[in-house]
Amino acid sequence: MQKFDAIVIGAGVIGSSVAYHLARLGCTKVLVLERLQIGAGTTSQSSGILRTHYSVIENVRLAQASWNVFNDFANYLGDADASAGMVKCGYLIAAPEGPKLAPLRSALEAQQAQGIEVRFLGREEASSLLPIARFDDAALIGYEPEAGFADAYMVATGFARAARRLGVKFMEGVEVQQLLLQDGRVAGVETSQGTFHAGTVVSAQNIWATDIERWTGIASPVVPERHSVMALEGPEAYTFKMPVYKDLGSPGMLYCRSYGGKQMLVSEGIVGETLAAPDNEQGDISMDYMVEVGAQVAERFPSYETAGVASSWTGVYDVTPDWNPVLGRLPEVPGLVVGYGFSGHGFKLSPAVGRVLAQSALELPTEVDITPYALERFRGGQLLTGKYGLGAVS
């Protein structure tokens, strides 16, 4: 019989972070089961943007705790070769007159109250940072100088390597088929490679989190939602020195960043295409969609009216009704801890989420209060809906 102290299902950036933090907290007899390869699922599709800006204060706290790890990744892991692939270029977010203005001001002030460096910029100062964009309609501009973007795959594999060094076992190409229960509590898992026993199981299954409902009968309010990303090449380079930009004034609440030091990575921060079942394969991006997003880009970046699409791809979010995750223990099933429904926030929050889920699994106080993320909020109506509306900025 193969027995462990804890089993983690999923080795994306969340599961790998959980595994590392379990071992860091002294729980080293840990097994991680991954249906594909480490970091090869939705983690590999991440746009990689790092920011602490959210209109939901609970997310700000998790993002702030995560930033402290990203900012010192190699030292945090005790691995001189580890890298998050960080580009610290800053994060600009702007809103015109209208319904997004008051929520933006409130969110920026909440960040400042948390001790995060956030500046209010004038249009000229914003233009000096991102000269390829126009800001003539901006009524409010926030700037987070310590933000930027990084590589989610490198972070996931960095966590995994550090976890292995501490004794954690990873198995790839293994599908978990059933959660084993004994007297109502977790006893292990049945998989495509046999049975593994543990009194604690942490599910970091992303779009496959609906398995939890199949195994336990407990409703798992999460749906897979496909989003499209494009890399545009215009006459003016979007350099690594230029900040990530969030445009609350565009219909799609676009987010943009440098890609390869020259191109623009761009996607919409609104509701995407709901899938009937979990599917991580690449989807089609229609020409109509490219034209629609291209028109929004040209409205903000005039020279990009003549830009071409250099490449494009799709990524899948695990979306909950309020676009925020479910974190922590499920009281109905002692020994089961879940982290799913990140709705596009997973990479940004992964260090802190891995730590609090590990703490929860070990029945320790969590560094950041995760009570607001409990599954019960959907039953009681205490949703964590962002003030900008449904979408990945929350």
C-alpha positions as MATLAB code, in Angstrom:
seq = 'MQKFDAIVIGAGVIGSSVAYHLARLGCTKVLVLERLQIGAGTTSQSSGILRTHYSVIENVRLAQASWNVFNDFANYLGDADASAGMVKCGYLIAAPEGPKLAPLRSALEAQQAQGIEVRFLGREEASSLLPIARFDDAALIGYEPEAGFADAYMVATGFARAARRLGVKFMEGVEVQQLLLQDGRVAGVETSQGTFHAGTVVSAQNIWATDIERWTGIASPVVPERHSVMALEGPEAYTFKMPVYKDLGSPGMLYCRSYGGKQMLVSEGIVGETLAAPDNEQGDISMDYMVEVGAQVAERFPSYETAGVASSWTGVYDVTPDWNPVLGRLPEVPGLVVGYGFSGHGFKLSPAVGRVLAQSALELPTEVDITPYALERFRGGQLLTGKYGLGAVS';
ca = [
       0.000    0.000    0.000;
       1.370    3.415   -1.006;
       0.602    5.826    1.815;
       1.356    9.553    2.020;
       0.645   12.325    4.474;
      -0.963   14.427    1.742;
      -1.874   14.097   -1.933;
      -2.115   17.092   -4.271;
      -4.151   16.710   -7.467;
      -2.803   18.938  -10.231;
       0.708   20.232  -10.908;
      -0.032   23.568  -12.491;
       1.244   26.694  -10.805;
      -1.271   26.330   -7.935;
      -0.694   22.626   -7.253;
       3.083   22.967   -7.485;
       2.958   25.913   -5.079;
       0.801   23.896   -2.646;
       3.245   20.985   -2.781;
       6.246   23.210   -2.118;
       4.574   24.967    0.771;
       3.442   21.689    2.353;
       7.057   20.527    2.327;
       8.303   23.899    3.521;
       5.945   23.558    6.491;
       7.393   20.142    7.315;
       4.952   17.841    5.498;
       7.427   16.169    3.143;
       5.674   12.847    2.468;
       3.576   14.383   -0.283;
       2.449   12.955   -3.625;
       1.477   15.218   -6.539;
      -0.581   13.659   -9.331;
      -0.766   15.421  -12.701;
      -2.859   14.225  -15.664;
      -0.455   15.841  -18.189;
       2.948   17.295  -17.329;
       4.004   19.822  -14.708;
       2.794   23.269  -15.783;
       1.544   22.031  -19.159;
      -2.162   22.747  -18.681;
      -3.784   26.147  -18.334;
      -0.641   27.429  -16.567;
       1.251   27.323  -19.857;
      -1.439   29.539  -21.464;
      -1.178   32.352  -18.903;
      -0.481   35.905  -20.046;
       1.722   36.169  -16.971;
       0.682   39.629  -15.790;
       1.606   40.438  -12.186;
      -0.241   43.188  -10.333;
      -1.812   43.768   -6.961;
      -4.637   45.862   -8.435;
      -8.070   44.408   -7.699;
     -11.376   45.918   -6.672;
     -11.903   42.972   -4.290;
      -9.731   43.704   -1.245;
      -9.249   40.010   -0.399;
      -7.527   39.566   -3.773;
      -5.308   42.565   -3.075;
      -4.083   40.913    0.128;
      -3.295   37.621   -1.613;
      -1.619   39.432   -4.518;
       0.490   41.508   -2.146;
       1.674   38.405   -0.285;
       2.400   36.727   -3.628;
       4.360   39.714   -4.908;
       6.799   39.384   -2.018;
       7.603   35.876   -3.302;
       7.815   36.787   -6.992;
      10.111   39.676   -6.139;
      12.613   37.365   -4.411;
      11.821   34.049   -6.084;
      15.240   32.375   -6.107;
      15.952   33.230   -2.466;
      12.455   32.232   -1.399;
      12.917   28.778   -2.922;
      16.532   28.502   -1.785;
      17.486   27.798   -5.399;
      19.956   30.155   -7.074;
      18.940   28.811  -10.498;
      15.216   29.458  -10.027;
      13.688   32.338  -11.965;
      10.199   33.710  -12.394;
      11.199   35.368  -15.667;
      10.063   38.673  -14.266;
       9.922   41.912  -16.241;
       9.243   44.732  -13.781;
       7.829   47.348  -16.155;
       4.945   48.715  -14.048;
       1.166   48.580  -14.474;
      -1.020   51.398  -15.786;
      -4.792   51.362  -15.424;
      -7.063   54.135  -16.691;
     -10.757   54.964  -16.814;
     -12.686   57.703  -18.619;
     -15.650   59.562  -17.166;
     -18.384   57.042  -16.507;
     -19.284   54.005  -14.382;
     -15.719   52.667  -13.996;
     -14.328   55.911  -12.581;
     -15.472   55.688   -8.939;
     -14.626   51.969   -8.624;
     -11.115   52.638   -9.958;
     -10.502   55.462   -7.499;
     -11.781   53.307   -4.627;
      -9.593   50.341   -5.639;
      -6.461   52.488   -5.975;
      -7.035   54.069   -2.574;
      -7.579   50.610   -1.049;
      -4.228   49.495   -2.453;
      -2.536   52.502   -0.929;
      -4.189   51.731    2.419;
      -2.573   48.280    2.213;
       0.854   49.921    1.920;
       1.219   49.243   -1.810;
       3.013   51.874   -3.876;
       0.390   53.283   -6.229;
       0.553   56.683   -7.912;
      -2.123   58.844   -9.509;
      -0.755   60.126  -12.819;
      -1.631   62.945  -15.145;
      -2.055   62.306  -18.846;
       1.370   63.670  -19.783;
       3.147   61.501  -17.231;
       1.250   58.432  -18.447;
       2.219   59.263  -22.029;
       5.864   59.464  -21.055;
       5.655   55.896  -19.738;
       3.595   54.493  -22.627;
       4.149   56.877  -25.561;
       2.442   54.611  -28.103;
      -0.927   55.062  -26.332;
      -3.327   58.001  -26.149;
      -4.726   59.193  -22.824;
      -6.749   62.247  -23.876;
     -10.008   60.690  -22.596;
      -8.573   59.422  -19.300;
     -10.259   60.916  -16.238;
      -8.202   58.845  -13.781;
      -4.916   56.976  -14.244;
      -3.297   54.709  -11.668;
       0.256   53.435  -11.811;
       1.775   50.551   -9.861;
       5.553   50.831  -10.516;
       6.511   47.486   -8.963;
       4.177   45.435  -11.170;
       4.879   43.803  -14.538;
       4.762   40.291  -15.913;
       6.543   36.954  -15.562;
       6.528   33.378  -16.868;
       3.917   31.104  -15.272;
       5.506   27.909  -16.596;
       8.885   28.828  -15.098;
       7.221   29.582  -11.774;
       5.345   26.252  -11.737;
       8.459   24.238  -12.558;
      10.466   26.282  -10.049;
       8.024   25.385   -7.274;
       8.023   21.742   -8.403;
      11.807   21.481   -8.450;
      12.061   23.037   -4.986;
       9.353   20.678   -3.696;
      11.178   17.650   -5.087;
      14.339   18.765   -3.371;
      12.389   18.673   -0.084;
      11.147   15.128   -0.720;
       7.852   15.592   -2.583;
       7.051   12.956   -5.208;
       5.542   14.023   -8.555;
       3.831   11.601  -10.936;
       2.922   12.856  -14.427;
       0.452   11.320  -16.863;
      -1.743   10.045  -14.012;
      -5.498   10.665  -13.969;
      -7.333   10.653  -10.647;
     -10.520    8.683  -11.116;
     -12.058    8.631   -7.656;
     -11.705   10.152   -4.200;
     -11.586    7.418   -1.571;
     -13.582    7.945    1.629;
     -13.622    5.961    4.866;
     -16.241    6.737    7.504;
     -17.020    9.970    5.659;
     -13.488   11.355    5.587;
     -10.740   11.339    2.974;
      -8.695    8.147    2.726;
      -6.892    8.574   -0.599;
      -7.458    8.418   -4.359;
      -7.968    5.833   -7.051;
      -6.010    6.619  -10.224;
      -5.102    5.279  -13.646;
      -1.863    4.090  -12.016;
      -3.302    2.491   -8.901;
      -4.485    3.437   -5.421;
      -2.718    5.932   -3.160;
      -3.687    6.538    0.452;
      -3.620    9.766    2.458;
      -5.793   11.387    5.072;
      -5.495   14.760    3.310;
      -6.146   15.533   -0.360;
      -5.719   18.976   -1.903;
      -7.533   19.483   -5.205;
      -5.875   22.045   -7.486;
      -7.657   20.763  -10.570;
      -8.505   23.993  -12.331;
     -11.071   23.388  -15.099;
     -11.401   19.756  -13.990;
     -12.611   20.739  -10.508;
     -16.095   19.497  -11.423;
     -14.666   16.058  -10.538;
     -15.163   17.110   -6.911;
     -18.919   17.222   -7.437;
     -18.864   13.815   -9.130;
     -16.845   12.316   -6.268;
     -18.612   13.918   -3.311;
     -21.999   15.183   -4.505;
     -21.045   18.684   -3.332;
     -21.887   21.269   -6.000;
     -18.780   22.782   -7.590;
     -19.830   26.051   -9.251;
     -17.107   26.268  -11.882;
     -17.243   26.301  -15.680;
     -14.464   26.264  -18.277;
     -14.328   29.451  -20.321;
     -12.072   29.985  -23.344;
     -10.337   33.305  -23.953;
      -8.363   34.439  -26.975;
      -4.984   36.176  -26.959;
      -3.180   37.869  -29.831;
       0.326   39.139  -30.404;
       0.258   42.211  -32.668;
       3.174   43.697  -34.541;
       2.769   47.402  -35.240;
       4.967   50.163  -36.649;
       5.943   51.194  -33.109;
       7.464   48.670  -30.740;
       5.836   47.866  -27.406;
       9.132   47.571  -25.529;
       9.915   45.789  -22.259;
      10.332   49.199  -20.615;
       6.721   50.117  -21.320;
       4.164   49.222  -18.625;
       1.358   46.707  -18.778;
      -1.806   48.636  -19.627;
      -5.396   48.019  -18.522;
      -7.969   50.004  -20.493;
     -11.216   50.258  -18.543;
     -12.558   52.565  -21.251;
     -12.567   49.965  -24.019;
     -15.600   47.708  -24.589;
     -13.512   44.610  -23.863;
     -11.603   46.142  -20.922;
      -8.436   45.286  -22.843;
      -5.161   44.410  -21.197;
      -1.886   44.771  -23.089;
       1.791   44.151  -22.458;
       5.072   43.849  -24.283;
       5.614   40.500  -25.961;
       9.115   39.605  -27.041;
      10.243   43.180  -26.442;
       8.609   44.442  -29.628;
       5.110   43.057  -30.127;
       1.938   43.713  -28.127;
       0.184   40.879  -26.308;
      -3.492   41.804  -26.034;
      -6.687   40.197  -24.799;
     -10.089   41.168  -23.428;
     -10.869   41.155  -19.715;
     -14.525   40.233  -20.042;
     -16.623   37.071  -20.230;
     -15.365   34.592  -22.814;
     -16.695   31.462  -24.538;
     -18.254   28.975  -22.120;
     -17.320   25.374  -22.949;
     -19.670   22.428  -22.462;
     -16.915   20.382  -20.798;
     -13.307   20.879  -19.652;
     -11.147   21.198  -22.765;
      -7.630   22.554  -22.757;
      -7.018   22.163  -26.486;
      -6.460   25.214  -28.652;
      -9.656   26.754  -30.001;
     -10.344   28.688  -33.170;
     -10.099   32.488  -33.208;
     -12.380   33.983  -35.820;
     -11.361   36.763  -38.159;
     -14.326   38.780  -36.879;
     -12.915   38.598  -33.352;
      -9.473   39.691  -34.535;
     -10.996   42.643  -36.371;
     -13.112   43.610  -33.338;
     -10.184   43.529  -30.897;
      -7.907   45.163  -33.454;
     -10.329   48.078  -33.713;
     -10.296   48.515  -29.919;
      -6.493   48.439  -29.916;
      -6.295   51.042  -32.691;
      -8.611   53.320  -30.726;
      -6.104   53.370  -27.855;
      -2.874   52.843  -29.845;
      -3.382   54.829  -33.078;
      -0.356   53.506  -34.954;
      -1.639   49.962  -34.442;
      -4.385   50.605  -36.972;
      -1.958   49.045  -39.454;
      -0.701   46.305  -37.092;
      -0.675   42.689  -38.149;
      -1.407   39.565  -36.113;
       1.943   37.886  -35.504;
       0.478   34.980  -33.544;
      -2.614   34.024  -31.559;
      -3.692   31.359  -29.095;
      -6.422   30.500  -26.623;
      -6.402   29.834  -22.897;
      -9.087   28.432  -20.613;
     -10.181   29.925  -17.290;
     -11.895   28.016  -14.487;
     -14.678   30.510  -13.774;
     -17.003   30.771  -10.772;
     -20.200   32.874  -10.640;
     -18.367   35.825   -9.022;
     -15.082   35.319  -10.906;
     -13.149   34.535   -7.745;
     -11.775   31.272   -6.370;
     -13.035   28.735   -3.889;
     -10.334   28.129   -1.265;
     -10.000   25.955    1.811;
     -11.525   22.923    3.453;
     -14.900   21.470    2.525;
     -16.486   20.832    5.946;
     -18.727   18.056    4.612;
     -15.666   15.957    3.696;
     -12.976   16.069    6.406;
      -9.515   15.945    4.865;
     -10.489   17.536    1.535;
      -9.029   20.959    0.677;
      -9.832   22.747   -2.585;
      -8.430   25.576   -4.656;
     -10.322   26.159   -7.901;
     -12.218   28.785   -9.877;
      -9.380   31.293  -10.204;
     -11.050   32.946  -13.204;
      -7.793   34.303  -14.607;
      -6.190   35.268  -11.262;
      -4.403   31.997  -10.542;
      -0.854   32.854  -11.550;
      -0.891   36.267   -9.862;
      -2.043   34.741   -6.572;
      -0.235   31.377   -6.775;
       2.506   31.829   -4.147;
       0.127   33.042   -1.433;
      -2.630   30.610   -2.411;
      -0.195   27.694   -2.276;
       0.873   28.784    1.176;
      -2.640   29.265    2.628;
      -3.919   26.001    1.130;
      -0.948   24.172    2.626;
      -1.651   25.819    5.970;
      -5.314   24.885    5.692;
      -4.417   21.275    4.828;
      -2.217   21.084    7.916;
      -4.926   22.731   10.053;
      -2.741   25.749   10.752;
      -3.906   29.380   10.878;
      -3.722   30.850    7.359;
      -1.435   33.799    6.738;
      -4.217   35.565    4.826;
      -7.828   35.062    5.899;
      -9.501   32.850    3.303;
     -12.912   32.697    4.995;
     -14.452   34.994    2.318;
     -13.405   32.454   -0.352;
     -15.364   29.577    1.217;
     -17.737   27.616   -1.002;
     -20.567   28.558    1.367;
     -20.589   32.101   -0.013;
     -22.491   30.916   -3.080;
     -25.178   29.409   -0.872;
     -25.464   32.472    1.362;
     -25.144   35.152   -1.316;
     -21.924   36.737    0.015;
     -20.273   36.942   -3.392;
     -16.871   38.502   -4.097;
     -17.976   40.251   -7.284;
     -15.547   42.871   -8.575;
     -16.673   46.472   -8.906;
     -15.822   46.645  -12.623;
     -18.322   43.921  -13.492;
     -17.669   40.312  -14.401;
     -14.226   39.789  -15.846;
     -10.650   38.999  -15.027;
      -9.737   42.315  -13.377;
     -12.083   41.793  -10.364;
];
